[in-house]
Amino acid sequence: MDKIIVKKRRSWQFWALSVTAVAGLATLLVLGFSGSSEKTVSIPASRITLGEVVFGDYQDQIPVLGQVVPVHTRLLDAVVGGLVEERFVEPGAFVKKGQPLLRLSNTSLQLDFMQRETQIVEQMNNLRNIRITLELNKRQLEDQLLQIEADFNQTERQFRIDSRLYTDKVISSLDFENSKNRYDMLVKRRKLLLESQSRENDFRNSQLHRIDAGILMMERNLNAIRQQLEQLTLTAPISGQLTALDAEIGQTKTAGQNLGRIDRLDSFKVRAQVDEHFLTRLKAGQKASFELNGKTYDLLVFSVLPQVNGGQFAVDLSFVSAIPSEEIIRGQTLQLRIALGEQKKALLLAAGGFYSSSGGQYVYVVDASNKARKRAVVLGRQNPRMIEVIEGLEAGEKVIISGYENFEQADILNILPQ
């Protein structure tokens, strides 16, 4: 028959040892797991760029492209239309004010000028003939007045003599009456002639004023027609460089059509196209700069054109100091930095490719052992050169500012010496 086996109870020492062993194993597993969660990648020092966190001046800036253009530009428009007959200069040539550039022909305009000129000249001649007639009438009236003055003076003397003779009873009463009648008649005729002369002078002066004004107006009309005909020859309105001339011999140009442009090359400005987002933040007087051949040149915003076209608006900037004419040419493109505010003190880190790689959420900070550890940061404003540090870094720390694309999201970077 089977024998019943009685199980022995385990002592409390056994259970204590078991608990200790399990706890130790768990600790080892936790330590092993935590140690293996930090991914480490080795990277040569030649493939990274370091930047130091500094406390310095920060200024909001926006990078834009600007183009060098002349300050003074004159467009060449056809005042009258016509056929291009002759071109005297070529694009790119330097011209002087008043110099002929091209000649147009317009047969209908020339015929119209001849007809209108004939009509105006005929009207002017008619007015001049009327003026001559008025002058002749004046002369005739003056001659009549001279004659009647002479007759009056002679008759007056005779009447005085006859009056004394009649008083002395030397002549008869009939002779005295005849003398008196001649005198009275000349007095009336003289008075009427003087009144007629006064009215004639007023009328003549009024007519002469109208005639002179009419002749002057016709001369102006004739000059205007002649100038319109002269404008078939296009001349340079200013001295400068003929940077464009769109006119080939045989082409027909309409009135108002643009034919070219002349630029004065004694002064330049920079015109930049800026995103409409910054329209309310840009105004005249703000500073800007650009670098060229290792030198920095300062600019000043002097005009903001608020019209938005294609999501951008134009800004004109002037050179603060002398223009580097040996380095700046018309049409040259410049990389500008326009300041949007005054400088302020802030914790700063140099801009670099790291920002696009990490989205500004983390950086790799290099320690004394030549290892770079991933660290979460909070970054703020940025300009083309510097980024403001809000949290996560301190002044003096070294940070990898080049791109993080080859770091494989590592937690620690072993920086291998060069």
FENLINDA-V174242 format. One record per helix or strand. SS is the DSSP state (H for helix, E for strand). FROM is the first residue (numbers start at 0). TO is the last residue. Records with the same first field share a line. If there is no record, write none. Layout:
SS=FROM-TO, FROM-TO
This chain:
H=11-35, 44-46, 106-166, 172-229, 275-280, 353-357
E=39-43, 49-51, 53-57, 60-69, 72-76, 81-86, 93-94, 99-104, 232-234, 239-244, 251-252, 257-262, 267-274, 286-291, 294-308, 311-318, 332-338, 343-349, 361-365, 370-375, 377-381, 385-390, 397-399, 411-415
